[in-house]
């Protein structure tokens, strides 16, 4: 039997596993692609409810799939990412991921002024690519600042965490224009004399100003992800 780990979704429906206190989101549309490299365990069980309970009781289980015909329950160690494109999933496979009510349920925080997004400050120095990979492993990305309002919210949050600067999402590696990693424009509040030229990543200083720095510099950083990805 083949299992897959990358899911591209066009529609999402909520359902709940009543056998535990944990709620799960059922994914009804998407594409099953690649092998299940994030699978923790495959077990044979008598029901979907037992599969849900097994995921809830297993350390690190964030999602699961259930195939009724073979009573196969596959536990996954990653949240299932959703996007709104793709056909229906096969009728014989049910796919579920955890439904979070609070950012704290996955060790993130909510920031005043934001809605539906969660944040985590990492007080460890990493290069830009290492920091981005850490955030992606959490199911998100480096914090994306596209408006002056969000800039103010992030600055206030940052001032509570550290007096040091941090990496934020975005580079000028594409056509020399500063862009977020999703292609959108960045909101930038450059320090006097910045950007200085041959430095392609950007940090946010503790006073809210921005400075371009080499991407292989090591900085603290802030990750951002949706409450339910």
GUNU-99497 format. One record per atom (N, C-alpha, C): residue number from 1; residue in one letter; atom name; x, y, z. Coordinates in pm, whole numbers, always signed. Atoms other than C-alpha are relative to their C-alpha. Example, Ala and Ser with C-alpha at 12.3 -4.5 7.8 and 13.67 -1.06 7.14 Angstrom:
REM residues 2
 num residu atome      X      Y      Z
   1      a     N    +89   -119     +0
   1      a    CA  +1230   -450   +780
   1      a     C    +90   +120     +0
   2      s     N    -82   -119     -6
   2      s    CA  +1367   -106   +714
   2      s     C    -77   +109    +73
//
This chain:
REM residues 229
 num residu atome      X      Y      Z
   1      x     N    +85   -119     +0
   1      x    CA     +0     +0     +0
   1      x     C    +88   +124     +0
   2      x     N    -79   -121    +12
   2      x    CA   +130   +344    -91
   2      x     C    -63   +113    +81
   3      x     N    +46   -113    -80
   3      x    CA   +109   +648   +132
   3      x     C    +69   +127    -46
   4      x     N    -49   -126    +53
   4      x    CA   +163  +1013    +59
   4      x     C     +3   +108   +107
   5      x     N    -14   -103   -103
   5      x    CA   +270  +1325   +250
   5      x     C    -26   +142    -46
   6      x     N    +25   -138    +43
   6      x    CA   +216  +1631    +33
   6      x     C   -144    +11    -42
   7      x     N   +141    -16    +29
   7      x    CA   -141  +1755    +17
   7      x     C    -24   +140    -55
   8      x     N    +40   -129    +54
   8      x    CA   -272  +2036   -209
   8      x     C   -150     +2     -2
   9      x     N   +143     +8    -26
   9      x    CA   -626  +2130   -120
   9      x     C    -78   +111    -68
  10      x     N    +88    -99    +61
  10      x    CA   -914  +2307   -295
  10      x     C   -116    +36    +90
  11      x     N   +116    -25    -86
  11      x    CA  -1174  +2285    -20
  11      x     C    +23    -71   +130
  12      x     N    -18    +61   -130
  12      x    CA  -1185  +2204   +350
  12      x     C   -133     -4    +71
  13      x     N   +120    +11    -82
  13      x    CA  -1467  +2074   +568
  13      x     C    +39    -44   +139
  14      x     N    -32    +35   -138
  14      x    CA  -1467  +2044   +946
  14      x     C    -83   -118    +45
  15      x     N    +71   +107    -67
  15      x    CA  -1557  +1730  +1131
  15      x     C    +71    -24   +132
  16      x     N    -61    +15   -132
  16      x    CA  -1486  +1626  +1489
  16      x     C     +3   -146    +41
  17      x     N    -12   +135    -54
  17      x    CA  -1361  +1308  +1651
  17      x     C    -45     +5   +145
  18      x     N    +62    -17   -132
  18      x    CA  -1584  +1282  +1955
  18      x     C    +57    -93   +107
  19      x     N    -54    +93    -98
  19      x    CA  -1385  +1003  +2120
  19      x     C   +108    +63    +86
  20      x     N   -101    -69    -79
  20      x    CA  -1126  +1255  +2248
  20      x     C    -41   +146    +13
  21      x     N    +24   -143    -12
  21      x    CA  -1110  +1619  +2349
  21      x     C    +61    +78   -115
  22      x     N    -63    -66   +113
  22      x    CA   -906  +1695  +2038
  22      x     C    -91     -2   -121
  23      x     N    +79     -8   +121
  23      x    CA  -1087  +1815  +1729
  23      x     C    +91    -11   -121
  24      x     N    -76    +15   +122
  24      x    CA   -970  +1727  +1380
  24      x     C    -78    +60   -117
  25      x     N    +58    -53   +123
  25      x    CA  -1033  +1894  +1046
  25      x     C     +6   -109   -106
  26      x     N     -1    +96   +109
  26      x    CA  -1138  +1661   +768
  26      x     C    +23    +73   -132
  27      x     N    -31    -56   +131
  27      x    CA   -989  +1743   +429
  27      x     C    -74    -82   -104
  28      x     N    +83    +74    +95
  28      x    CA  -1233  +1651   +154
  28      x     C    +45    +14   -144
  29      x     N    -50    -18   +136
  29      x    CA  -1051  +1779   -154
  29      x     C   +149    +23     +2
  30      x     N   -144    -18     +9
  30      x    CA   -689  +1775   -263
  30      x     C    +63   -104    -89
  31      x     N    -76    +97    +79
  31      x    CA   -418  +1575   -437
  31      x     C    +96    -73    +93
  32      x     N    -97    +78    -76
  32      x    CA   -230  +1292   -269
  32      x     C   +124    -15    -87
  33      x     N   -121     -4    +82
  33      x    CA   +127  +1328   -389
  33      x     C   +122    -41    +83
  34      x     N   -123    +47    -64
  34      x    CA   +466  +1170   -303
  34      x     C    -28   -108   +106
  35      x     N    +15   +101   -105
  35      x    CA   +529   +905    -39
  35      x     C    -10    +67   +136
  36      x     N    +27    -52   -135
  36      x    CA   +437   +952   +325
  36      x     C   +129     +5    +81
  37      x     N   -127     -4    -73
  37      x    CA   +780  +1054   +452
  37      x     C    -19    +46   +144
  38      x     N    +27    -44   -137
  38      x    CA   +618  +1202   +763
  38      x     C    -85   -101    +77
  39      x     N    +81    +99    -73
  39      x    CA   +436   +883   +858
  39      x     C    +77    -51   +121
  40      x     N    -58    +52   -123
  40      x    CA   +503   +774  +1215
  40      x     C    -27   -149    +16
  41      x     N    +44   +135    -33
  41      x    CA   +312   +451  +1226
  41      x     C   -122    -36    -85
  42      x     N   +118    +52    +67
  42      x    CA    +64   +237  +1033
  42      x     C    -55   -114    +85
  43      x     N    +60   +102    -86
  43      x    CA   -179    +31  +1239
  43      x     C   -134    -44    -58
  44      x     N   +131    +51    +40
  44      x    CA   -484   -185  +1173
  44      x     C    -95    +15   +118
  45      x     N    +95    -27   -106
  45      x    CA   -785    -72  +1376
  45      x     C   -141    -30    -49
  46      x     N   +137    +38    +36
  46      x    CA  -1157   -143  +1384
  46      x     C    -87   +115    -49
  47      x     N    +88   -111    +36
  47      x    CA  -1288   +208  +1326
  47      x     C    +78   +130    -15
  48      x     N    -55   -133    +15
  48      x    CA  -1218   +567  +1229
  48      x     C    +17    +67   +136
  49      x     N     -7    -61   -134
  49      x    CA  -1290   +675  +1589
  49      x     C   +124    -47    +75
  50      x     N   -120    +53    -66
  50      x    CA  -1013   +447  +1717
  50      x     C   +126    +58    -61
  51      x     N   -115    -62    +68
  51      x    CA   -775   +591  +1457
  51      x     C    +22   +141    +54
  52      x     N     -8   -135    -55
  52      x    CA   -854   +941  +1580
  52      x     C    +56     -3   +142
  53      x     N    -47    +11   -139
  53      x    CA   -801   +836  +1942
  53      x     C   +146    -39     +4
  54      x     N   -139    +46     +3
  54      x    CA   -474   +665  +1852
  54      x     C    +93   +117    -33
  55      x     N    -79   -118    +32
  55      x    CA   -343   +986  +1693
  55      x     C     +9    +92   +121
  56      x     N     +3    -89   -116
  56      x    CA   -450  +1190  +1995
  56      x     C    +94    -49   +110
  57      x     N    -79    +58   -108
  57      x    CA   -268   +952  +2231
  57      x     C   +147    -20    -36
  58      x     N   -137    +23    +45
  58      x    CA    +51   +928  +2023
  58      x     C    +78   +131     -3
  59      x     N    -83   -119     -6
  59      x    CA   +327  +1180  +2091
  59      x     C    +45    +39   -142
  60      x     N    -46    -50   +130
  60      x    CA   +396  +1394  +1785
  60      x     C    -96    -20   -114
  61      x     N    +95    +20   +108
  61      x    CA    +92  +1285  +1584
  61      x     C    -81   +127    -21
  62      x     N    +73   -122    +31
  62      x    CA    -61  +1587  +1410
  62      x     C   -109    -22   -105
  63      x     N    +98    +30   +105
  63      x    CA   -259  +1425  +1127
  63      x     C    -10   -151    -15
  64      x     N    +10   +143    +29
  64      x    CA   -383  +1086  +1014
  64      x     C    -87    -24   -121
  65      x     N    +88    +42   +109
  65      x    CA   -543   +902   +725
  65      x     C    -64   -132    +39
  66      x     N    +77   +121    -30
  66      x    CA   -802   +626   +741
  66      x     C    -55    -59   -129
  67      x     N    +55    +71   +115
  67      x    CA   -886   +368   +475
  67      x     C    -89   -111    +52
  68      x     N    +98    +91    -60
  68      x    CA  -1202   +184   +570
  68      x     C    +11   -143    -55
  69      x     N     -1   +132    +63
  69      x    CA  -1162   -105   +322
  69      x     C   +105    -93    +60
  70      x     N   -109    +81    -56
  70      x    CA   -836   -219   +480
  70      x     C    +20    +25   +149
  71      x     N    -11    -39   -142
  71      x    CA   -890    -70   +831
  71      x     C   +139    +53    +33
  72      x     N   -137    -51    -16
  72      x    CA   -557   +108   +785
  72      x     C     -3   +143    +54
  73      x     N    -13   -131    -64
  73      x    CA   -475   +403  +1011
  73      x     C   +148    +41     -7
  74      x     N   -137    -48    +13
  74      x    CA   -163   +604   +924
  74      x     C    +15   +130    +77
  75      x     N    -26   -119    -79
  75      x    CA    -30   +856  +1176
  75      x     C   +109    +83    -66
  76      x     N    -96    -91    +62
  76      x    CA   +156  +1163  +1046
  76      x     C    +54    +98   +103
  77      x     N    -65    -90    -96
  77      x    CA   +401  +1386  +1231
  77      x     C     -1   +145    -45
  78      x     N     +5   -138    +49
  78      x    CA   +314  +1702  +1037
  78      x     C   -144    +47    -15
  79      x     N   +130    -58    +33
  79      x    CA    +20  +1937  +1005
  79      x     C    -19     -6   -151
  80      x     N    +29     +3   +142
  80      x    CA   -149  +1911   +668
  80      x     C    -27   +142    -49
  81      x     N    +18   -135    +53
  81      x    CA   -115  +2232   +470
  81      x     C   -116     +2    -99
  82      x     N   +114    -12    +88
  82      x    CA   -421  +2354   +287
  82      x     C    +18   +116    -95
  83      x     N    +14   -107    +94
  83      x    CA   -456  +2558    -25
  83      x     C   -123    -28    -84
  84      x     N   +133    +15    +58
  84      x    CA   -763  +2613   -232
  84      x     C     +3    -32   -149
  85      x     N     -1    +53   +136
  85      x    CA   -679  +2431   -554
  85      x     C    +14   -150     +6
  86      x     N    -16   +145     +3
  86      x    CA   -703  +2067   -651
  86      x     C   -132    -74     -4
  87      x     N   +122    +82    +10
  87      x    CA   -959  +1789   -717
  87      x     C    -33    -70   +131
  88      x     N    +42    +74   -120
  88      x    CA  -1144  +1571   -468
  88      x     C    +97   -111    +32
  89      x     N    -79   +115    -43
  89      x    CA   -953  +1317   -264
  89      x     C    -73   -129    -36
  90      x     N    +66   +128    +25
  90      x    CA  -1019   +948   -335
  90      x     C   -107    -28   +106
  91      x     N   +113    +23    -90
  91      x    CA  -1351   +843   -182
  91      x     C    +32   -100   +110
  92      x     N    -27   +105    -98
  92      x    CA  -1196   +549     +3
  92      x     C   +104    +39   +104
  93      x     N   -101    -45    -96
  93      x    CA   -941   +760   +198
  93      x     C    -52   +124    +71
  94      x     N    +37   -116    -80
  94      x    CA  -1032   +997   +482
  94      x     C   +128    +61    +58
  95      x     N   -121    -70    -43
  95      x    CA   -768  +1258   +570
  95      x     C    -37   +105   +104
  96      x     N    +31    -91   -111
  96      x    CA   -766  +1454   +897
  96      x     C   +127    +67    +50
  97      x     N   -109    -70    -66
  97      x    CA   -543  +1714  +1060
  97      x     C    -55    +70   +123
  98      x     N    +46    -61   -124
  98      x    CA   -558  +1875  +1404
  98      x     C    -61   +138    -24
  99      x     N    +65   -131     +3
  99      x    CA   -787  +2172  +1451
  99      x     C    +34    +72   +129
 100      x     N    -48    -72   -118
 100      x    CA   -627  +2424  +1687
 100      x     C    -91   +119    +31
 101      x     N    +75   -117    -43
 101      x    CA   -820  +2681  +1889
 101      x     C    +91   +111    +52
 102      x     N    -93    -96    -57
 102      x    CA   -516  +2851  +2043
 102      x     C   +140    -21    -56
 103      x     N   -138     +9    +46
 103      x    CA   -165  +2931  +1920
 103      x     C    +87    -79    +98
 104      x     N    -80    +67   -103
 104      x    CA    -30  +2796  +2248
 104      x     C     -4   -152    -11
 105      x     N    +10   +145    +15
 105      x    CA   -142  +2446  +2150
 105      x     C   +117    -57    -79
 106      x     N   -122    +47    +68
 106      x    CA   +165  +2425  +1923
 106      x     C   +118    +92    +32
 107      x     N   -110    -77    -57
 107      x    CA   +390  +2652  +2133
 107      x     C    +30   +129    -76
 108      x     N    -10   -131    +61
 108      x    CA   +329  +2973  +1938
 108      x     C    -81    +99    +83
 109      x     N    +73   -103    -71
 109      x    CA   +178  +3303  +2054
 109      x     C    -83    +82    -98
 110      x     N    +76    -95    +81
 110      x    CA    -86  +3541  +1926
 110      x     C    +54   +139    +28
 111      x     N    -45   -138    -14
 111      x    CA    +11  +3903  +1866
 111      x     C   -121    +92     -9
 112      x     N   +109    -96     +5
 112      x    CA   -228  +4186  +1941
 112      x     C     -4    +69   -136
 113      x     N    +16    -64   +129
 113      x    CA   -368  +4327  +1620
 113      x     C     -2    -96   -116
 114      x     N     +3   +101   +105
 114      x    CA   -333  +4005  +1423
 114      x     C   -115    -95    +26
 115      x     N   +111    +94    -14
 115      x    CA   -605  +3749  +1360
 115      x     C    +26   -121    -90
 116      x     N    -17   +121    +78
 116      x    CA   -571  +3387  +1252
 116      x     C   +144    -41    -21
 117      x     N   -141    +31    +15
 117      x    CA   -191  +3393  +1272
 117      x     C    +67    -11   +137
 118      x     N    -73    +24   -124
 118      x    CA    +53  +3277  +1538
 118      x     C   +149    +23    -25
 119      x     N   -138    -41    +13
 119      x    CA   +415  +3371  +1607
 119      x     C    +87    -67   +106
 120      x     N    -95    +57    -96
 120      x    CA   +724  +3225  +1772
 120      x     C   +135    +67    -19
 121      x     N   -130    -64     +3
 121      x    CA  +1042  +3415  +1858
 121      x     C   +106   -102    +37
 122      x     N   -111    +92    -24
 122      x    CA  +1361  +3209  +1834
 122      x     C   +123    +81    +41
 123      x     N   -118    -70    -51
 123      x    CA  +1641  +3348  +2052
 123      x     C   +124    -86    -22
 124      x     N   -117    +77    +40
 124      x    CA  +1902  +3144  +1867
 124      x     C    +44    +54   -135
 125      x     N    -51    -61   +122
 125      x    CA  +2126  +3272  +1589
 125      x     C    +10   -103   -113
 126      x     N     -9    +84   +119
 126      x    CA  +2084  +3118  +1244
 126      x     C    +11    +88   -124
 127      x     N     -2    -72   +126
 127      x    CA  +2147  +3218   +884
 127      x     C   -143    +15    -51
 128      x     N   +134    -22    +54
 128      x    CA  +1852  +3335   +676
 128      x     C    -63   -131    -45
 129      x     N    +58   +125    +50
 129      x    CA  +1804  +2998   +506
 129      x     C    -27    -98   +113
 130      x     N    +22    +88   -115
 130      x    CA  +1842  +2809   +834
 130      x     C   -123    +44    +78
 131      x     N   +117    -53    -71
 131      x    CA  +1587  +3036  +1000
 131      x     C   -128    -30    -77
 132      x     N   +117    +29    +83
 132      x    CA  +1345  +2999   +709
 132      x     C    -37   -148     +8
 133      x     N    +26   +144    -10
 133      x    CA  +1382  +2619   +724
 133      x     C    -62    -37   +134
 134      x     N    +58    +25   -132
 134      x    CA  +1309  +2622  +1098
 134      x     C   -148    +36     +0
 135      x     N   +140    -44     +6
 135      x    CA   +988  +2818  +1037
 135      x     C    -83    -94    -87
 136      x     N    +73    +90    +89
 136      x    CA   +888  +2590   +749
 136      x     C    -25   -134    +67
 137      x     N    +22   +125    -76
 137      x    CA   +935  +2285   +971
 137      x     C   -112    +14   +100
 138      x     N   +112    -28    -91
 138      x    CA   +685  +2450  +1206
 138      x     C   -132    +13    -76
 139      x     N   +120    -18    +80
 139      x    CA   +440  +2481   +917
 139      x     C    -23   +143    -44
 140      x     N    +17   -140    +35
 140      x    CA   +504  +2848   +848
 140      x     C   +116    +56    -78
 141      x     N   -107    -71    +70
 141      x    CA   +771  +3096   +737
 141      x     C    +46   +113    +90
 142      x     N    -41   -120    -71
 142      x    CA   +971  +3391   +863
 142      x     C   -110   +106     -8
 143      x     N   +109    -97     -5
 143      x    CA   +742  +3676   +963
 143      x     C     +2    +90   -123
 144      x     N    +14    -81   +120
 144      x    CA   +612  +3862   +658
 144      x     C    -64   +134    +36
 145      x     N    +49   -133    -34
 145      x    CA   +568  +4238   +701
 145      x     C    -29    +75   -129
 146      x     N    +41    -63   +126
 146      x    CA   +371  +4390   +416
 146      x     C    -70   +134    +18
 147      x     N    +71   -126    -26
 147      x    CA   +196  +4685   +585
 147      x     C    +60    +71   +120
 148      x     N    -49    -78   -114
 148      x    CA   +280  +4964   +826
 148      x     C    -69    -42   +130
 149      x     N    +73    +45   -118
 149      x    CA    +12  +4836  +1064
 149      x     C    +63   -125    +59
 150      x     N    -63   +123    -50
 150      x    CA   +166  +4490  +1087
 150      x     C   +140    +29    +51
 151      x     N   -133    -40    -46
 151      x    CA   +509  +4649  +1118
 151      x     C     -6    +49   +145
 152      x     N    +14    -50   -136
 152      x    CA   +389  +4832  +1430
 152      x     C    -32   -109   +100
 153      x     N    +35   +111    -88
 153      x    CA   +237  +4515  +1578
 153      x     C   +123    -87    +29
 154      x     N   -119    +83    -17
 154      x    CA   +559  +4318  +1520
 154      x     C   +105    +71    +83
 155      x     N    -97    -77    -79
 155      x    CA   +776  +4596  +1661
 155      x     C    -36     -5   +148
 156      x     N    +43     +3   -140
 156      x    CA   +569  +4605  +1982
 156      x     C    +26   -138    +61
 157      x     N    -25   +135    -47
 157      x    CA   +595  +4226  +2013
 157      x     C   +149    -24    +19
 158      x     N   -144    +19     -6
 158      x    CA   +966  +4228  +1943
 158      x     C    +62    +70   +120
 159      x     N    -54    -75   -113
 159      x    CA  +1032  +4491  +2209
 159      x     C    -20    -71   +133
 160      x     N    +23    +78   -122
 160      x    CA   +889  +4252  +2469
 160      x     C    +94   -121     +8
 161      x     N    -80   +122     +6
 161      x    CA  +1119  +3971  +2356
 161      x     C   +150    +25     +7
 162      x     N   -144    -15    +11
 162      x    CA  +1460  +4116  +2288
 162      x     C    +37   +142    -38
 163      x     N    -54   -128    +44
 163      x    CA  +1673  +4425  +2237
 163      x     C    +91    -19   -121
 164      x     N    -83    +30   +116
 164      x    CA  +1846  +4256  +1944
 164      x     C    -86     -5   -125
 165      x     N    +70     +7   +127
 165      x    CA  +1754  +4263  +1578
 165      x     C    -30   -143    -39
 166      x     N    +39   +135    +42
 166      x    CA  +1602  +3970  +1393
 166      x     C    -24     -2   -151
 167      x     N    +35    +19   +140
 167      x    CA  +1561  +3831  +1043
 167      x     C   -151    +10    -18
 168      x     N   +139     +6    +44
 168      x    CA  +1231  +3895   +869
 168      x     C     +0    -56   -142
 169      x     N    +12    +61   +131
 169      x    CA  +1103  +3734   +550
 169      x     C    +24   +103   -111
 170      x     N    -17    -85   +117
 170      x    CA  +1215  +3879   +217
 170      x     C   +145    +20    -38
 171      x     N   -133    -27    +54
 171      x    CA  +1517  +3938     -7
 171      x     C    -14    +88   -123
 172      x     N     +2    -73   +128
 172      x    CA  +1615  +4143   -312
 172      x     C    +69    -82   -108
 173      x     N    -70    +89    +93
 173      x    CA  +1750  +3841   -498
 173      x     C    -70    -11   -134
 174      x     N    +73     +4   +126
 174      x    CA  +1481  +3867   -768
 174      x     C     -6   +140    -60
 175      x     N     -1   -127    +74
 175      x    CA  +1553  +4154  -1008
 175      x     C    +39   +120    +85
 176      x     N    -45   -110    -84
 176      x    CA  +1705  +4359   -727
 176      x     C   -109    +74    +73
 177      x     N   +114    -63    -68
 177      x    CA  +1359  +4439   -586
 177      x     C    -31    -75   +128
 178      x     N    +28    +65   -127
 178      x    CA  +1280  +4371   -221
 178      x     C   -142    -57     -2
 179      x     N   +127    +70     +4
 179      x    CA  +1003  +4112   -210
 179      x     C     -6   -105   +111
 180      x     N    +21   +111    -90
 180      x    CA   +854  +3872    +42
 180      x     C    +17   -131    -77
 181      x     N    -23   +128    +67
 181      x    CA   +911  +3503    -31
 181      x     C   -122    -47    -77
 182      x     N   +119    +35    +78
 182      x    CA   +551  +3479   -161
 182      x     C    -21    +97   -117
 183      x     N     +5    -90   +114
 183      x    CA   +623  +3755   -416
 183      x     C    -60   +136    +26
 184      x     N    +62   -129    -30
 184      x    CA   +440  +4041   -244
 184      x     C   +105   +104    +38
 185      x     N    -89   -108    -40
 185      x    CA   +593  +4379   -173
 185      x     C    +18     +0   +152
 186      x     N    -29    -11   -142
 186      x    CA   +756  +4434   +167
 186      x     C    -26   +142    +48
 187      x     N     -3   -132    -62
 187      x    CA   +695  +4722   +404
 187      x     C   +136    +14    +67
 188      x     N   -136    -18    -51
 188      x    CA  +1042  +4857   +483
 188      x     C    +17   +141    +54
 189      x     N    -28   -128    -67
 189      x    CA  +1145  +5135   +721
 189      x     C   +152     +9    +15
 190      x     N   -145     +7     +4
 190      x    CA  +1509  +5173   +622
 190      x     C    +67    +96    +98
 191      x     N    -87    -86    -78
 191      x    CA  +1770  +5306   +860
 191      x     C    +69   +100    -92
 192      x     N    -72   -100    +78
 192      x    CA  +1958  +5616   +745
 192      x     C   +120    -65    -66
 193      x     N   -114    +56    +73
 193      x    CA  +2203  +5513   +475
 193      x     C    -22   -141    -50
 194      x     N    +30   +136    +46
 194      x    CA  +2035  +5176   +412
 194      x     C   -110     +6   -107
 195      x     N    -89   +116    +11
 195      x    CA  +2007  +4967   +204
 195      x     C   +136    +39    -57
 196      x     N   -136    -39    +33
 196      x    CA  +2380  +4968   +150
 196      x     C    +53    -61   -128
 197      x     N    -47    +52   +129
 197      x    CA  +2409  +4758   -164
 197      x     C     +5   -150     -9
 198      x     N    -21   +141    +31
 198      x    CA  +2554  +4409   -193
 198      x     C    -34    -91   +119
 199      x     N    +49    +82   -111
 199      x    CA  +2356  +4256    +98
 199      x     C   -147    -29    -28
 200      x     N   +126    +37    +63
 200      x    CA  +2044  +4064     +5
 200      x     C   -109    -49    +95
 201      x     N   +104    +33    -99
 201      x    CA  +1859  +3976   +327
 201      x     C    -22   +121    +90
 202      x     N    +37   -119    -77
 202      x    CA  +1696  +4211   +575
 202      x     C    -32    -37   +144
 203      x     N    +31    +17   -141
 203      x    CA  +1672  +4245   +950
 203      x     C    -86   +116    +45
 204      x     N    +74   -106    -67
 204      x    CA  +1438  +4443  +1169
 204      x     C    +72    +30   +131
 205      x     N    -72    -40   -121
 205      x    CA  +1622  +4638  +1440
 205      x     C    -98    +24   +114
 206      x     N    +88    -13   -116
 206      x    CA  +1488  +4687  +1790
 206      x     C    -77   +132     +0
 207      x     N    +74   -125     +9
 207      x    CA  +1381  +5042  +1703
 207      x     C   -100     +0   -115
 208      x     N    +97    +12   +107
 208      x    CA  +1170  +4916  +1413
 208      x     C    +53    +34   -137
 209      x     N    -58    -30   +130
 209      x    CA  +1407  +5022  +1137
 209      x     C    +57   -127    -63
 210      x     N    -53   +115    +73
 210      x    CA  +1540  +4788   +870
 210      x     C   +141    +26    -49
 211      x     N   -137     -5    +47
 211      x    CA  +1894  +4710   +765
 211      x     C    +23   -121    -89
 212      x     N    -33   +116    +82
 212      x    CA  +2008  +4492   +476
 212      x     C   +131    -60    +48
 213      x     N   -116    +71    -51
 213      x    CA  +2261  +4228   +579
 213      x     C    +27   -122    -87
 214      x     N    -29   +122    +75
 214      x    CA  +2437  +3928   +422
 214      x     C    -90   -115    +46
 215      x     N    +90   +111    -34
 215      x    CA  +2213  +3621   +408
 215      x     C    +68   -107    +84
 216      x     N    -71    +99    -82
 216      x    CA  +2486  +3410   +571
 216      x     C    +37    +54   +138
 217      x     N    -12    -49   -138
 217      x    CA  +2491  +3636   +878
 217      x     C    -90    -85    +88
 218      x     N    +87    +74    -92
 218      x    CA  +2340  +3476  +1186
 218      x     C    -75    +98    +89
 219      x     N    +87    -91    -74
 219      x    CA  +2047  +3646  +1358
 219      x     C   -106    -79    +74
 220      x     N   +123    +51    -57
 220      x    CA  +1759  +3578  +1592
 220      x     C   -110    +16   -105
 221      x     N   +104    -10   +102
 221      x    CA  +1429  +3543  +1406
 221      x     C   -137    -28    +58
 222      x     N   +139    +16    -40
 222      x    CA  +1050  +3538  +1428
 222      x     C    -74    -79   -107
 223      x     N    +78    +83    +92
 223      x    CA   +837  +3265  +1269
 223      x     C   -148    +37     +9
 224      x     N   +142    -29     +9
 224      x    CA   +477  +3308  +1159
 224      x     C    -69   -117    -70
 225      x     N    +80   +101    +69
 225      x    CA   +213  +3048  +1071
 225      x     C   -147    +24    +30
 226      x     N   +143    -11    -23
 226      x    CA   -161  +3032  +1037
 226      x     C    -41    -88   +118
 227      x     N    +50    +78   -112
 227      x    CA   -358  +2907  +1335
 227      x     C    -33   -142    -46
 228      x     N    +25   +130    +62
 228      x    CA   -487  +2625  +1116
 228      x     C    +46    +10   -145
 229      x     N    -61    -12   +131
 229      x    CA   -271  +2577   +810
 229      x     C    -73    -82   -103
//
